[in-house]
């Protein structure tokens, strides 16, 4: 039987109102329903994905243009060298990285940066946490004191550095206070042993209030019923802080620790304004060393290689912090 004869027979049976469709027709109908169901399912699944991509498109474009493309250009530039005499650019591979690891100035800047971060990060976070716990309690003048601690956030870092440069002068406010107490004037910015600590005090004055706000928000999210239950069980104030506050404050603390670490690795303006990397390289952090290579020496390729190494160093430190602070959930 030909296909035309089969079609005519099926049509006659359909007009007669009988369900006499052959197995071939039923198979075609079932296959069509399955295909239609698959098309409908793909449409239902694909539509939310397209809508999500449409909403994310501006952010993805900004990420590509402002982050990924400059990073790729910096990495490509770090593999080349431009002659200061002829202006010709040549591919040197990892030659710039080898030059940096053989440079004592770069190695000293890495040591200074790591030492600076190792001191300033725990100091700032401990101070911010102590102030957050204090200012979540109720006592007279708590709001006024909280505003005083937060106030330096509104001042740009360069302006804060200018204010503290006046205070750190040999005839400045701090030495005047010390002279009243009978202590001789201190070389805050000209002593290799005091310059870094002077920067740490300045950066803590700027940053502690900022990180304190995140920790206050985290503390206010902890249910008071947990503290009441712990108090009923006879837990002391220190036990409530250790077993209730710190575990429930893990996520805000992790954010503050990572963000503060990244911020302190990128410190530049106070160093340039107060110490200019000195004295004797005691405050020559990596960001200032990159600035010196790029805009004082004029070797942009070497500066780009140093930027890549700084990014890898920050990533390594942040990954270790995330692994140490990772909770069971």
KASUL-V338177 format. One record per residue. N is the residue number from 1. RES is the residue in three letters. SS is DSSP state (H for helix, E for strand, C for the rest). PHI is phi in radians with two decimals (none if undefined). OMEGA is omega in whole degrees, -180 to 180 (999 if undefined). Layout:
n: <N N>
res: <RES RES>
ss: <SS SS>
phi: <PHI PHI>
omega: <OMEGA OMEGA>
This chain:
n: <1 2 3 4 5 6 7 8 9 10 11 12 13 14 15 16 17 18 19 20 21 22 23 24 25 26 27 28 29 30 31 32 33 34 35 36 37 38 39 40 41 42 43 44 45 46 47 48 49 50 51 52 53 54 55 56 57 58 59 60 61 62 63 64 65 66 67 68 69 70 71 72 73 74 75 76 77 78 79 80 81 82 83 84 85 86 87 88 89 90 91 92 93 94 95 96 97 98 99 100 101 102 103 104 105 106 107 108 109 110 111 112 113 114 115 116 117 118 119 120 121 122 123 124 125 126 127 128 129 130 131 132 133 134 135 136 137 138 139 140 141 142 143 144 145 146 147 148 149 150 151 152 153 154 155 156 157 158 159 160 161 162 163 164 165 166 167 168 169 170 171 172 173 174 175 176 177 178 179 180 181 182 183 184 185 186 187 188 189 190 191 192 193 194 195 196 197 198 199 200 201 202 203 204 205 206 207 208 209 210 211 212 213 214 215 216 217 218 219 220 221 222 223 224 225 226 227 228 229 230 231 232 233 234 235 236 237 238 239 240 241 242 243 244 245 246 247 248 249 250 251 252 253 254 255 256 257 258 259 260 261 262 263 264 265 266 267 268 269 270 271 272 273 274 275 276 277 278 279 280 281 282 283 284 285 286 287 288 289 290 291 292 293 294 295 296 297 298 299 300 301 302 303 304 305 306 307 308 309 310 311 312 313 314 315 316 317 318 319 320 321 322 323 324 325 326 327 328 329>
res: <UNK UNK UNK UNK UNK UNK UNK UNK UNK UNK UNK UNK UNK UNK UNK UNK UNK UNK UNK UNK UNK UNK UNK UNK UNK UNK UNK UNK UNK UNK UNK UNK UNK UNK UNK UNK UNK UNK UNK UNK UNK UNK UNK UNK UNK UNK UNK UNK UNK UNK UNK UNK UNK UNK UNK UNK UNK UNK UNK UNK UNK UNK UNK UNK UNK UNK UNK UNK UNK UNK UNK UNK UNK UNK UNK UNK UNK UNK UNK UNK UNK UNK UNK UNK UNK UNK UNK UNK UNK UNK UNK UNK UNK UNK UNK UNK UNK UNK UNK UNK UNK UNK UNK UNK UNK UNK UNK UNK UNK UNK UNK UNK UNK UNK UNK UNK UNK UNK UNK UNK UNK UNK UNK UNK UNK UNK UNK UNK UNK UNK UNK UNK UNK UNK UNK UNK UNK UNK UNK UNK UNK UNK UNK UNK UNK UNK UNK UNK UNK UNK UNK UNK UNK UNK UNK UNK UNK UNK UNK UNK UNK UNK UNK UNK UNK UNK UNK UNK UNK UNK UNK UNK UNK UNK UNK UNK UNK UNK UNK UNK UNK UNK UNK UNK UNK UNK UNK UNK UNK UNK UNK UNK UNK UNK UNK UNK UNK UNK UNK UNK UNK UNK UNK UNK UNK UNK UNK UNK UNK UNK UNK UNK UNK UNK UNK UNK UNK UNK UNK UNK UNK UNK UNK UNK UNK UNK UNK UNK UNK UNK UNK UNK UNK UNK UNK UNK UNK UNK UNK UNK UNK UNK UNK UNK UNK UNK UNK UNK UNK UNK UNK UNK UNK UNK UNK UNK UNK UNK UNK UNK UNK UNK UNK UNK UNK UNK UNK UNK UNK UNK UNK UNK UNK UNK UNK UNK UNK UNK UNK UNK UNK UNK UNK UNK UNK UNK UNK UNK UNK UNK UNK UNK UNK UNK UNK UNK UNK UNK UNK UNK UNK UNK UNK UNK UNK UNK UNK UNK UNK UNK UNK UNK UNK UNK UNK UNK UNK UNK UNK UNK UNK UNK UNK UNK UNK UNK UNK UNK UNK>
ss: <C C H H H H H H H H H H H H H C C C C C C C H H H H H H H H H H H H H H H H H H H H H H H H H H H H H H H H H H H H H H H H H H H H H H H H H H H H H H H H C E E E C C C C C C E E E C C C H H H H H H H C C H H H H H H H H H H H H H H H H H H H H H H H H H H H H H H H H C C C C C C H H H H H H H H H H H H H C C H H H H H H H H H H H C C C C C H H H H H H H H C C C C C C C C C C C C C C H H H H H H H H H H H H H H H H H H H H H H H H H H C C C H H H H H H H H H C C C C H H H H H H H H H H H H C H H H H H H H H H H H H H H H H C C C H H H H H H H C C C C C C C C C C H H H H H H H H H H H H C C H H H H H H H H H H H H H H H H H H H H H H H H H H C C C C>
phi: <none -1.37 -1.15 -1.12 -1.13 -1.13 -1.13 -1.13 -1.17 -1.15 -1.18 -1.09 -1.15 -1.15 -1.17 -1.37 1.39 -1.87 -1.50 -1.92 -1.10 -1.32 -1.03 -1.14 -1.17 -1.13 -1.12 -1.10 -1.13 -1.11 -1.13 -1.14 -1.16 -1.12 -1.10 -1.12 -1.14 -1.14 -1.10 -1.13 -1.16 -1.08 -1.14 -1.17 -1.36 -1.31 -1.14 -1.08 -1.13 -1.13 -1.11 -1.11 -1.12 -1.13 -1.24 -1.48 -0.99 -1.06 -1.17 -1.15 -1.14 -1.12 -1.09 -1.17 -1.33 -1.60 -2.05 -1.25 -1.14 -1.06 -1.12 -1.13 -1.16 -1.15 -1.14 -1.11 -1.19 -1.22 -1.66 -2.22 -2.46 -1.91 -1.22 -1.29 -1.56 -1.65 1.38 -1.45 -1.87 -2.30 -1.41 -2.09 1.13 -1.60 -1.08 -1.14 -1.17 -1.12 -1.09 -1.14 -1.21 -1.70 -1.68 -1.08 -1.14 -1.13 -1.10 -1.17 -1.14 -1.16 -1.09 -1.11 -1.13 -1.14 -1.13 -1.05 -1.18 -1.14 -1.53 -1.32 -1.13 -1.07 -1.12 -1.16 -1.21 -1.12 -1.14 -1.13 -1.18 -1.10 -1.18 -1.14 -1.12 -1.16 -1.43 -1.56 -1.55 -1.79 -2.71 -1.15 1.44 -1.14 -1.20 -1.13 -1.15 -1.12 -1.13 -1.08 -1.27 -1.40 -0.96 -1.05 -1.11 -1.30 -1.65 -1.06 -0.98 -1.14 -1.19 -1.07 -1.11 -1.15 -1.09 -1.27 -1.12 -1.22 -1.17 -1.50 -1.08 -0.98 -1.87 -1.49 -1.10 -1.14 -1.18 -1.14 -1.14 -1.13 -1.16 -1.10 -1.48 1.48 -1.78 -1.13 -1.02 -1.91 -1.46 -1.02 -1.85 -1.94 -1.81 -1.07 -1.50 -1.99 -1.11 -1.14 -1.14 -1.12 -1.17 -1.10 -1.11 -1.07 -1.19 -1.20 -1.06 -1.36 -1.62 -1.07 -1.11 -1.15 -1.24 -1.07 -1.09 -1.13 -1.25 -1.09 -1.07 -1.17 -1.15 -1.25 -1.48 -1.38 -1.09 -1.20 -1.10 -1.17 -1.18 -1.12 -1.14 -1.13 -1.15 -1.10 -1.34 1.54 -1.25 -1.33 -1.08 -1.14 -1.15 -1.15 -1.18 -1.31 -1.75 -2.03 -1.19 -1.09 -1.07 -1.43 -1.79 -1.07 -1.19 -1.04 -1.14 -1.10 -1.10 -1.09 -1.11 -1.18 -1.14 -1.18 -1.08 -1.09 -1.08 -1.30 -1.22 -1.83 -1.12 -2.49 -1.00 -1.08 -1.15 -1.15 -1.41 -1.70 -2.13 0.96 1.47 -1.78 -1.36 0.98 1.26 -1.24 -2.12 -1.41 -1.26 -1.09 -1.09 -1.21 -1.13 -1.10 -1.06 -1.11 -1.15 -1.38 -1.98 -1.80 -1.35 1.57 -1.70 -1.19 -1.13 -1.16 -1.13 -1.14 -1.10 -1.18 -1.07 -1.07 -1.15 -1.14 -1.09 -1.11 -1.13 -1.12 -1.06 -1.09 -1.14 -1.16 -1.10 -1.09 -1.11 -1.10 -1.19 -1.25 -1.70 -1.19 -1.52 -1.19 -1.54>
omega: <-180 -179 178 178 180 179 179 180 179 179 178 180 179 178 179 177 180 176 -176 180 -177 179 -179 179 -180 178 179 -179 179 180 178 179 179 179 179 179 178 178 180 -180 178 179 -179 -180 -175 -177 177 179 179 178 179 179 179 178 -177 -174 179 180 179 178 178 178 -179 -174 -172 -176 -170 -179 176 178 178 178 178 179 178 179 -180 180 -178 178 179 -179 178 -178 -176 -178 -180 180 -180 179 -178 179 -180 -178 179 179 177 178 -179 -177 175 -177 179 180 178 -180 177 179 177 178 180 -179 180 179 179 -180 -179 179 -168 -177 178 -179 -179 -177 178 179 180 180 179 179 179 178 -179 -174 171 174 -177 173 -175 177 -177 -179 179 179 179 178 179 -180 -178 -173 180 179 -178 -179 178 -178 -180 179 177 178 178 179 -178 176 176 -179 -177 -178 179 178 -177 -175 -175 178 176 178 -180 180 176 180 179 -180 -179 179 -177 176 -172 -174 -177 178 178 -180 -177 -174 -179 179 176 176 -180 178 180 -178 176 177 180 -166 -173 180 -179 -179 179 -179 179 -179 175 177 178 179 -179 177 180 -179 179 -180 179 178 179 178 179 179 178 179 177 -180 178 180 178 179 177 179 -174 -173 180 -174 -175 179 -178 178 -175 -176 175 178 179 178 -179 -179 -178 -179 179 178 180 -180 -177 174 -176 179 -179 -171 179 180 -179 -174 -173 -172 -178 178 -178 -9 -179 177 -176 178 -179 179 -171 180 178 177 177 179 -179 -180 -174 -169 174 177 179 180 -176 -179 178 176 178 177 178 175 179 179 178 178 179 179 179 179 -180 180 -179 179 177 179 179 -179 179 -176 -177 -180 179 -179 999>
